[in-house]
């Protein structure tokens, strides 16, 4: 089964910036190692929500607005597409994302297979 792990930093990046260089590098290395895990098929960090455009189509006319669709306390910071045997295995993968232990969160959602 495929799952998307949605990473919400919620202050984890600020905490990371406050760490000594060696600790920051170790955490960045964890992200790199996680991305290289065979179960991870793809993933990317996203730019700030301030760079977002929200697009809607009303009566056939495209309307694009600057900014994110939803202004939440925890904007989506990135994602991973992973292959896992089941939800428990996907949750175990999500627990390895450093943001999950640094004050952020990782939402696990199954992909609709077509």
N, CA, C and O of each residue as an XYZ file, in Angstrom:
456
protein
N       0.848     -1.178      0.000
C       0.000      0.000      0.000
C       0.889      1.236      0.000
O       1.993      1.239      0.545
N       0.370      2.282     -0.629
C       1.105      3.541     -0.615
C       0.431      4.518      0.346
O      -0.793      4.552      0.474
N       1.261      5.303      1.009
C       0.802      6.295      1.968
C       1.545      7.600      1.725
O       2.692      7.601      1.279
N       0.877      8.710      2.023
C       1.550     10.000      2.034
C       1.761     10.373      3.491
O       0.828     10.354      4.294
N       2.999     10.714      3.821
C       3.328     11.223      5.152
C       3.440     12.728      5.012
O       4.392     13.233      4.417
N       2.471     13.445      5.557
C       2.468     14.904      5.473
C       3.159     15.452      6.716
O       2.741     15.176      7.840
N       4.217     16.231      6.506
C       5.043     16.719      7.608
C       4.648     18.150      7.949
O       4.681     19.044      7.104
N       4.275     18.340      9.205
C       3.936     19.670      9.727
C       5.012     20.032     10.743
O       5.115     19.399     11.794
N       5.807     21.038     10.435
C       6.955     21.369     11.277
C       6.560     22.011     12.602
O       7.152     21.690     13.632
N       5.581     22.906     12.605
C       5.070     23.563     13.813
C       6.171     23.896     14.817
O       6.157     23.423     15.953
N       7.106     24.701     14.389
C       8.160     25.131     15.294
C       9.392     24.257     15.277
O      10.417     24.636     15.843
N       9.326     23.096     14.642
C      10.483     22.196     14.605
C      11.656     22.855     13.882
O      12.809     22.663     14.268
N      11.368     23.630     12.836
C      12.457     24.301     12.113
C      13.113     25.357     12.987
O      14.331     25.527     12.938
N      12.323     26.073     13.792
C      12.893     27.065     14.702
C      13.755     26.379     15.756
O      14.830     26.867     16.104
N      13.273     25.234     16.266
C      14.072     24.479     17.245
C      15.376     23.985     16.619
O      16.434     24.016     17.248
N      15.279     23.535     15.381
C      16.461     23.060     14.668
C      17.489     24.187     14.539
O      18.682     23.967     14.746
N      17.034     25.377     14.202
C      17.936     26.517     14.028
C      18.655     26.890     15.318
O      19.737     27.474     15.276
N      18.066     26.559     16.462
C      18.653     26.914     17.753
C      19.704     25.902     18.230
O      20.435     26.173     19.183
N      19.780     24.755     17.579
C      20.718     23.717     18.002
C      22.134     24.044     17.542
O      22.321     24.768     16.564
N      23.118     23.518     18.237
C      24.503     23.656     17.769
C      24.662     23.014     16.392
O      23.925     22.092     16.042
N      25.613     23.497     15.625
C      25.825     23.047     14.244
C      25.910     21.517     14.122
O      25.304     20.941     13.219
N      26.635     20.872     14.997
C      26.796     19.410     14.907
C      25.457     18.697     15.079
O      25.184     17.721     14.379
N      24.629     19.166     15.991
C      23.308     18.555     16.191
C      22.396     18.821     14.999
O      21.658     17.934     14.571
N      22.444     20.053     14.456
C      21.645     20.375     13.261
C      22.038     19.448     12.114
O      21.176     18.896     11.431
N      23.335     19.282     11.909
C      23.823     18.440     10.812
C      23.362     16.997     10.996
O      22.994     16.333     10.027
N      23.380     16.513     12.238
C      22.939     15.143     12.513
C      21.461     14.963     12.151
O      21.077     13.928     11.607
N      20.645     15.955     12.448
C      19.215     15.860     12.121
C      19.004     15.944     10.622
O      18.192     15.200     10.073
N      19.717     16.832      9.950
C      19.632     16.902      8.489
C      20.061     15.557      7.886
O      19.451     15.077      6.931
N      21.095     14.964      8.442
C      21.529     13.638      7.974
C      20.438     12.589      8.176
O      20.302     11.676      7.362
N      19.655     12.711      9.261
C      18.524     11.792      9.478
C      17.489     11.933      8.369
O      16.966     10.940      7.863
N      17.195     13.192      7.992
C      16.248     13.406      6.888
C      16.769     12.789      5.599
O      16.011     12.163      4.858
N      18.056     12.962      5.327
C      18.656     12.400      4.117
C      18.574     10.877      4.157
O      18.201     10.254      3.163
N      18.918     10.272      5.289
C      18.856      8.818      5.428
C      17.422      8.313      5.290
O      17.185      7.274      4.675
N      16.467      9.045      5.860
C      15.064      8.641      5.741
C      14.645      8.642      4.273
O      13.999      7.705      3.803
N      15.017      9.701      3.552
C      14.648      9.799      2.136
C      15.240      8.652      1.325
O      14.660      8.234      0.324
N      16.379      8.149      1.749
C      17.045      7.052      1.038
C      16.543      5.672      1.454
O      16.987      4.662      0.909
N      15.613      5.619      2.425
C      15.011      4.357      2.844
C      14.258      3.753      1.656
O      13.531      4.466      0.964
N      14.421      2.447      1.409
C      13.763      1.834      0.248
C      12.246      2.054      0.192
O      11.676      2.106     -0.898
N      11.592      2.182      1.334
C      10.137      2.381      1.337
C       9.732      3.765      0.822
O       8.591      3.955      0.401
N      10.646      4.721      0.852
C      10.326      6.095      0.436
C      10.455      6.191     -1.081
O      11.532      5.982     -1.641
N       9.341      6.512     -1.735
C       9.315      6.609     -3.188
C       9.558      8.029     -3.683
O      10.094      8.224     -4.773
N       9.169      9.016     -2.892
C       9.335     10.412     -3.283
C       9.123     11.270     -2.050
O       8.625     10.790     -1.032
N       9.489     12.506     -2.136
C       9.271     13.431     -1.041
C       9.939     14.758     -1.327
O      10.925     14.829     -2.060
N       9.397     15.797     -0.745
C       9.956     17.135     -0.924
C       9.560     18.013      0.238
O       8.488     17.856      0.821
N      10.447     18.948      0.569
C      10.094     20.013      1.500
C       9.394     21.079      0.676
O       9.763     21.317     -0.474
N       8.403     21.711      1.244
C       7.659     22.745      0.537
C       8.139     24.126      0.974
O       8.606     24.310      2.098
N       8.016     25.084      0.075
C       8.319     26.457      0.431
C       7.225     26.975      1.361
O       6.197     26.326      1.550
N       7.458     28.130      1.927
C       6.544     28.748      2.874
C       5.142     28.904      2.287
O       4.999     29.088      1.078
N       4.104     28.832      3.128
C       2.745     29.063      2.649
C       2.576     30.439      1.989
O       1.672     30.630      1.177
N       3.431     31.378      2.332
C       3.344     32.717      1.723
C       3.594     32.665      0.219
O       3.226     33.596     -0.497
N       4.215     31.592     -0.271
C       4.494     31.459     -1.702
C       3.354     30.771     -2.450
O       3.412     30.640     -3.673
N       2.337     30.336     -1.744
C       1.250     29.555     -2.345
C       0.316     30.415     -3.191
O       0.182     31.621     -2.982
N      -0.315     29.760     -4.142
C      -1.414     30.336     -4.911
C      -2.580     29.360     -4.770
O      -2.403     28.147     -4.884
N      -3.759     29.897     -4.525
C      -4.957     29.074     -4.440
C      -5.777     29.322     -5.699
O      -6.073     30.468     -6.037
N      -6.144     28.245     -6.392
C      -6.845     28.356     -7.667
C      -8.243     27.762     -7.529
O      -8.431     26.666     -7.002
N      -9.200     28.516     -8.015
C     -10.587     28.047     -8.080
C     -11.117     28.384     -9.467
O     -10.625     29.300    -10.125
N     -12.120     27.636     -9.902
C     -12.782     27.940    -11.166
C     -14.252     28.183    -10.865
O     -14.951     27.305    -10.359
N     -14.712     29.393    -11.185
C     -16.109     29.781    -10.966
C     -16.714     30.137    -12.319
O     -16.225     31.020    -13.024
N     -17.781     29.436    -12.664
C     -18.470     29.676    -13.935
C     -17.499     29.685    -15.111
O     -17.600     30.525    -16.005
N     -16.560     28.746    -15.100
C     -15.612     28.618    -16.196
C     -14.456     29.593    -16.160
O     -13.584     29.535    -17.027
N     -14.417     30.490    -15.183
C     -13.338     31.470    -15.087
C     -12.376     31.074    -13.979
O     -12.782     30.784    -12.854
N     -11.100     31.067    -14.319
C     -10.067     30.729    -13.338
C      -9.783     31.940    -12.462
O      -9.522     33.039    -12.952
N      -9.840     31.712    -11.165
C      -9.543     32.767    -10.196
C      -8.380     32.272     -9.341
O      -8.499     31.265     -8.642
N      -7.258     32.984     -9.401
C      -6.083     32.620     -8.618
C      -5.842     33.701     -7.579
O      -5.849     34.892     -7.888
N      -5.630     33.270     -6.349
C      -5.398     34.210     -5.251
C      -4.083     33.868     -4.575
O      -3.743     32.695     -4.418
N      -3.350     34.887     -4.178
C      -2.103     34.662     -3.452
C      -2.405     34.092     -2.084
O      -3.389     34.457     -1.441
N      -1.539     33.189     -1.650
C      -1.656     32.646     -0.304
C      -2.249     31.265     -0.272
O      -2.787     30.775     -1.264
N      -2.143     30.640      0.887
C      -2.631     29.261      1.038
C      -4.150     29.204      1.097
O      -4.811     30.199      1.395
N      -4.694     28.029      0.811
C      -6.132     27.792      0.874
C      -6.637     27.938      2.300
O      -7.658     28.579      2.548
N      -5.916     27.340      3.225
C      -6.323     27.391      4.626
C      -5.163     27.932      5.453
O      -4.032     27.457      5.351
N      -5.459     28.910      6.254
C      -4.430     29.448      7.145
C      -4.524     28.691      8.456
O      -5.333     29.021      9.323
N      -3.688     27.674      8.589
C      -3.714     26.867      9.798
C      -2.547     27.194     10.698
O      -1.583     27.842     10.288
N      -2.645     26.745     11.912
C      -1.551     26.951     12.863
C      -0.329     26.158     12.435
O       0.800     26.555     12.724
N      -0.539     25.051     11.753
C       0.564     24.204     11.316
C       0.499     24.025      9.804
O      -0.153     23.093      9.334
N       1.153     24.884      9.029
C       1.111     24.692      7.579
C       1.911     23.455      7.166
O       2.898     23.091      7.804
N       1.466     22.835      6.103
C       2.156     21.667      5.565
C       3.558     22.080      5.149
O       3.727     23.025      4.380
N       4.568     21.370      5.658
C       5.954     21.726      5.375
C       6.620     20.830      4.356
O       7.634     21.205      3.767
N       6.066     19.654      4.141
C       6.639     18.732      3.172
C       5.893     17.416      3.206
O       4.930     17.252      3.956
N       6.345     16.479      2.388
C       5.666     15.191      2.318
C       6.639     14.113      1.878
O       7.691     14.392      1.303
N       6.264     12.885      2.160
C       6.941     11.708      1.633
C       5.872     10.772      1.090
O       4.813     10.623      1.699
N       6.133     10.151     -0.032
C       5.296      9.084     -0.554
C       6.022      7.792     -0.237
O       7.147      7.580     -0.688
N       5.379      6.921      0.541
C       6.038      5.693      0.984
C       5.215      4.469      0.620
O       4.002      4.545      0.427
N       5.901      3.347      0.533
C       5.272      2.047      0.340
C       5.404      1.299      1.659
O       6.504      1.166      2.197
N       4.283      0.813      2.177
C       4.299      0.079      3.446
C       3.277     -1.051      3.367
O       2.300     -0.970      2.623
N       3.518     -2.102      4.142
C       2.616     -3.257      4.129
C       1.230     -2.915      4.635
O       0.231     -3.446      4.149
N       1.173     -2.005      5.634
C      -0.114     -1.651      6.225
C       0.042     -0.328      6.975
O       1.119      0.268      6.990
N      -1.040      0.116      7.590
C      -1.033      1.392      8.303
C      -0.023      1.390      9.447
O       0.657      2.392      9.668
N       0.082      0.295     10.168
C       1.043      0.227     11.277
C       2.474      0.446     10.782
O       3.257      1.146     11.424
N       2.811     -0.151      9.647
C       4.147      0.023      9.090
C       4.365      1.461      8.637
O       5.464      1.996      8.784
N       3.331      2.090      8.089
C       3.435      3.496      7.672
C       3.603      4.407      8.885
O       4.360      5.377      8.833
N       2.906      4.103      9.967
C       3.047      4.884     11.203
C       4.466      4.738     11.754
O       5.047      5.709     12.239
N       5.023      3.528     11.680
C       6.393      3.319     12.142
C       7.375      4.147     11.313
O       8.333      4.697     11.856
N       7.144      4.237     10.016
C       7.982      5.092      9.177
C       7.830      6.559      9.575
O       8.821      7.278      9.699
N       6.599      6.997      9.772
C       6.334      8.393     10.134
C       7.028      8.770     11.436
O       7.467      9.909     11.594
N       7.130      7.844     12.354
C       7.775      8.116     13.639
C       9.266      8.383     13.482
O       9.891      8.946     14.381
N       9.840      7.991     12.358
C      11.270      8.216     12.110
C      11.553      9.604     11.546
O      12.713     10.012     11.494
N      10.531     10.342     11.122
C      10.737     11.691     10.589
C      11.094     12.605     11.766
O      10.307     12.716     12.706
N      12.255     13.258     11.741
C      12.684     14.064     12.882
C      11.663     15.095     13.372
O      11.576     15.342     14.575
N      10.907     15.688     12.488
C       9.924     16.697     12.913
C       8.923     16.127     13.911
O       8.405     16.860     14.753
N       8.647     14.826     13.827
C       7.666     14.200     14.715
C       8.096     14.253     16.174
O       7.247     14.293     17.064
N       9.405     14.255     16.434
C       9.882     14.293     17.816
C      10.359     15.689     18.229
O      10.758     15.900     19.374
N      10.315     16.637     17.292
C      10.824     17.976     17.573
C       9.706     19.005     17.712
O       9.939     20.203     17.556
N       8.498     18.539     18.004
C       7.381     19.457     18.198
C       6.451     19.554     17.012
O       5.413     20.211     17.094
N       6.800     18.915     15.912
C       5.939     18.905     14.739
C       5.032     17.687     14.758
O       4.826     17.065     15.800
N       4.498     17.357     13.599
C       3.612     16.199     13.477
C       3.730     15.642     12.069
O       4.089     16.357     11.133
N       3.423     14.358     11.928
C       3.402     13.715     10.622
C       2.046     13.028     10.479
O       1.718     12.118     11.240
N       1.270     13.467      9.506
C      -0.036     12.868      9.237
C       0.152     11.764      8.198
O       0.784     11.981      7.163
N      -0.393     10.595      8.473
C      -0.280      9.440      7.578
C      -1.630      9.244      6.888
O      -2.661      9.078      7.540
N      -1.598      9.269      5.536
C      -2.848      9.083      4.789
C      -2.645      8.085      3.674
O      -1.702      8.213      2.893
N      -3.523      7.082      3.583
C      -3.428      6.128      2.485
C      -3.732      6.821      1.146
O      -4.562      7.726      1.066
N      -3.042      6.371      0.117
C      -3.278      6.863     -1.239
C      -4.398      6.026     -1.862
O      -4.424      4.806     -1.695
N      -5.309      6.662     -2.567
C      -6.342      5.940     -3.287
C      -5.689      5.338     -4.526
O      -5.229      6.061     -5.409
N      -5.655      4.027     -4.581
C      -5.034      3.335     -5.712
C      -6.059      3.191     -6.823
O      -7.199      2.787     -6.595
N      -5.631      3.527     -8.018
C      -6.540      3.395     -9.187
C      -5.913      2.528    -10.218
O      -6.506      2.291    -11.270
